[in-house]
């Protein structure tokens, strides 16, 4: 079984290829479908714009003339998940939530309608559901879909349904949240996921996290102005997605949390491994965006096969004011090594072996500066024999236009 840390969820807001009745609506949005990526971090993310379903959603749910958002989730076979939905109690919408074992408009798709009640209400402002979903260990695939469909039942705008989504594994035990006004229900317990098809094309976008009680589910685990969840790793790797780029490498063999925070190492096998977190925060009005990170390199052999083989590498993916992506090779990047060599790339910092090093930078001074912080990633193990700890990383927004 692959590492739980590599589980990710993609929130896919699709404008579907419509049959004749719906083609005019498709034309206004273009032919390209959209997908919004949401990792399985156990935190809430705000769902984005619904799209008119019309005839195209007749087979996917009850509201053929309503609106729909489709979530695409990567779920590991054999694991149990909790899927959450939270929305204002006065939303004024009829609501249906369904799980599909493949793309909902595939004629072979199996649909599992999720129960919506009875509802537990102790919070007058919000309604919250959490469903337990189990994935069959026999599944050859790992992709499921969740359709959230609405139709206005009152004065509320039909195309405006503010909501928040949540996914986590292992599944949440209701006994740990007794009396909090959450409706716990069971979804499919042995969801069989077939091999996926590559015929569906979409542009990947990112969701926004709900911050503060005025904007949705409370997020009291963030410091004031902090954009990174669990940046001190006091909650283990909660909120972070583990990954490894090495062939046949398992991130769990190279990434872990411990008494000194996050550890990334490459004993026995060189494999670029690390953690990433989706942030997707609009910072255009920030007066300051302060980055600080504390790390320690315990092993970094001199005999490096690459001058750029950093013991620790920090990358931040962002969108600038002109809408250009600064991700991948264009991302903000800082490398930390114990032995900086000739030919090392710009942005490489030498760190003494076995000593904690504090790094700080003001990201609003970048040129071009960020408008939206999309994600942050920390990697290591670029070469064999490296071992490093990251005690904390914070990205703090302060000041700016009110």
N, C-alpha and C positions, 0 to 999 in steps of 0.2 A: 504494500500500500504506500502510496506517495505521501510525503509529509503533509500534515494538516496545514503547516504554514504556507504551503503553496496554493492553498485554496483561494480562489478569487471569485468574485461575483461581478457580472457585467449587467448594469441596468441599461436595457436596450429600449429606447423610445423610437419605435419604428413607424414611419409612414409607409404603409404597405402598398405593394403593387396591386392596385384596385381593379376589379372587374368593371364593366362598362359604367355602372351607376356611380362609381367613385373616382373615375379618372380625372374629372375636373378638379377635385380636391387635391389629388396628387400633383397636378401640374403647378399648383401654387407653391408647393414646397420643393419641387424638383424631384427627379427620379431616384436620387440617392437616399437610401434609408439611413437612420442614425442609431447609434448605440452609445449609451452612457455607462462608463465603467465604474463599478462600485465594488470595492474589495470586501471580503467577509471579515470585517474587523470587530464586529460586536458593538459598533456605534451607529448612531442614526444619521441617515443622509436624506436630504430633502428631494422628493421626487419632482421632476421637471415636466414641462408642458404636455398635457394630454393632446391627442389628435383625434379628429372626428372619425368615427368608425364607419358609419353608413353601412352599406351592404357587405363590406369586406369582413366585418366581424360577426356576421350572423352565425357562423358555425363555431366561433370561438367563445361566445357568451350570450347573455340574454338581451343585451342592449344594442341591437343592430343600428339604432339611430342615436347612439350615445357617443361617449369618448373613451379612449383606452390608452393605457401605457403597458408595454410588455417588458418584463424583466428577464434577462437571460442569466442564469446562474451556473457557475461551474461547481459541481458538487462531487466530492470523492466517493466512490463506491464503498459501501460498508459503514459509512458514518451517519450520525444523526445531527440534524440542524434545527435551529429555531429561526423561523421566518417571522418578521414583525411588521406590522402596519399601524401607524398612528396618524390620526387626523382630527381636526376641530369638531367638537360635538355639535356645533351649529352649522355644519357644512351644507346641509340641505340637499344631499344626494342619495339616490339609490346606489348600492355598491355591490359588486360581485368580484370575488377573487378566486382564480383557478390556477392549478398547476398542470403543466403539459410535459410529457416525456420527450418532446422534440418540438420543432418549429410549429406553432399552433395551427398554421394553415396547410400543413402537410396532411394529406388525406389519411395517413396512417397514425396521426397523433392521437394519443390517449389523454383524455381530460379528467382531472380530479377536482371537483368543485369543493372549495374549502368552506367549512361551516362558519357561520357568522354569529353564532349565539348559543345559549343566552349570554347577554353582555353584562359584565361586571362593571359597575359604575361607582367610583368614589371620587373621581376628578370631574368637576362640572364642566371643565373646558375641553377635555380631550377624551377620545375613545381609542383604546389600544387593544390590538389583537396580537397574539403570538401563537403560531402553529408549529407543532413538532413534525418534521418531515424526515423520514428514514430512507436511505438509498440502499438498494440491494447490492450486496457484495458481488453478485454475479454480473453486474452491469458492465458491458464492454465500453460504454461511453461515460461521460461525466458532465453532460450539458442538459439542464432543465430550463423550462420557461415558466414564468408566472405572469398571468394577465390580470391587471387591475382595471376594471371597467366601471364607469359611472354614467348616471343619467340624472339630471337635475330633477328633484321632486318638489321644488318650491321656487322661491325668488332668487336663489343662488345662480350665478352664471353657469351654464351647462359645461363650458370649457374651462372652468377654474375649479380645480379640486386640489387644495393644498394638502399634502400628505408627506409622511416620512417613512422610509423603509429601513429594515434592519435584518441582518443575517449573521449567524454565529454558529460555530461548532466547538466543542460538543454542545448539545441542546441544553437550554436553560431549564433548571428544575423549578417548577412553580413554588415548591415549599420554601425556596430561598427568597421569594418575592411576595410572601403572603400579605394581603391587605393593601396592596399598592394599586388596586383598580385595574389590573391587567386581565384580559380574558384569554385564558390558556385553552387551546383546542388542539385536536389531533388532525394532522393531514395524512397523506399516504405514508404508510410505515415501511413499505418495501418497494419503493419507486425503482422501476427497472429502466435504465437509461441506455438506449441503443447507440451505436456509432453515429456521429454527427455528420451532416451534409455540409459541404463547403459552397453550396449554391447561393446562400443568402449573403449579400454584400452590404456593408454599412460603414459609416464614418463614426469613429469612436469619439465620444465626448465624456465629460466627467460630471458627477453630481456635486452639489454643495452640501456641506455638513450643517446640521441645525445647531446654532450656537445661541445659548441663552434662553430663558423662559419666555421671552416675548416673541421669539422666532420659532418655537417648537419645543421638542423634548429637551429638558435641561441637560446641560453639559458641564456640570460642576467639577468634572475631573480636569478641566483645562485651567491653567493659571490665567490671570487677567491679560487678555490680548494674545495669549498663546495659540499658535496655529497647529502645533504638533501634539497629538495625543500620546500619553505614556512615554514622554521623551526621556524620562529618567529610568525607564524599564523596571520600575518598581512593581508593575503588574505583569512581569515576564515579557512576553512578546505580544500581549494583547494589543490590538490596533495595528500591528505590523504584519506584513505578508512576507514570508521567507521565500527565497528563490535561489537557484543555483544554475549557472550557465554551462557547467562542465558536462561533457558527454557522459551519460549514465550516472551523473553525480546526484546525490540526495542532499538537499539543503540541511537536513537534520544532522548530517555528518560534519557540517562545517559551521553551523550557526546555532547559538544557544544563549540563554540568559542565565546569569548567576549573580553572585554577591557583588561583583564589580560592574554590573550592568549587562551590556551586550558583548558577547564574545564571537569573533570570526577568526577561523584558523584554517590551515591547509596542510596539516600533518598527514603524510601518506598519499595525498593526491592534491595536485594543484587544480583548483576549481574556483572560478569567480563566483562567490556566494555572498549573500547579504540579506537585507530587509528593505522594504519600501513601504511608503504610506501615501495614499491619495489624500490631498488636502483641498484643492479646488476652492480657494478663497480669493475673493475680489479685494485687492489691497490698493486700488487706485487712489483712495483718499487718505492713505496712511502717511503720517509725518515721518515715521521711523519703522524699519523692519529689521530688527536686530537678530542676527544669527550667532548663537554660541554653542560650542561643542567641546567636550572634554574627553580625551582619549589617551590610551597608553599602548605602546607597541612593545610586546615582550620578546618577539622573535622576528627578525627580518634579515635573512642571510645576505652577505655581500655578493655572493655568486649568483647574481640575477640574470636571467636570460633576456629580460627586457628592462630597459632603463625606466620605463613607465610602470613597472609592476609594483604598484603601491601596496603597502600593507593595509592601508585604509583609504578609501576614496568616497568622498561625499559629492552627490550631484543633486541639484535642484532644477526641476523642470518648471518653466513658467511661460506665460504669455505676455508680450509687451503691449504698449499702448496702441501700436499699429496692427495688433492682431497676429503678429508673427510668433510661431512656436519657438521657444528656446529649449529644446529637448534633445535627447540623443547626443550627438556630437556637438550640438549647439547649446547644451545645458550649462548652467553655472556649475563649475567643477573645481574641487580642491583635493589634491592628493597628499597623503602623509607617508613618509618613508624614513627609515632609520639611516639610510645611506644614499643620499642624493648623488646621482652620477651624472657625468657629462652626457648630454643628450636628453636629460629629463625635461618633461614638458613644463611650460609655464603653469603656475599655480601649484607647484610641488613644494612641500614644506618638510624640512628635516626635523625629526623628533628623536630625542635621546632614548635609547633602549631602557625600558623598565621605569620610565618616569612619566607622570601624568602631564599632559600638555593641554593648555586651554587655548582654543581658537575662537576668534570673534570677528564679525564683519557686519557692515551696514549694507543691506541689499538694496535700499532705495538709492544708493549711489552708483549702482550698476548702470552701464550705458550700452544698450537701452535698458531702462528700469522696468521692473515687473508691474503688470496690471493685475494678473491672476497668478497666484502660486498654485501650480497643478499637483506637484508631488515631490517627495524627497526620498532619496535612496542612500543607503550606506553599504558599501561592498568591501570585500577583502579577499585574501587567498588568491591573489593574482599570480603568485609564484609559490612553489613548494617550500614548506617550512616556515611560513609566516603565521603569526599569532598576535592578535590585538584585542583590546577591550575598548568599548565606548561607554563611558559612565553616564553621559547625558547629552542630549541635543535639544535645543529650544529655538523656536522662531517666533519672536514676539513683536506684535504690531502695536504701535503707540501713536497717539496724537493724530494730527491731520484734520481734514474738514469734517465738521459735524453735520 
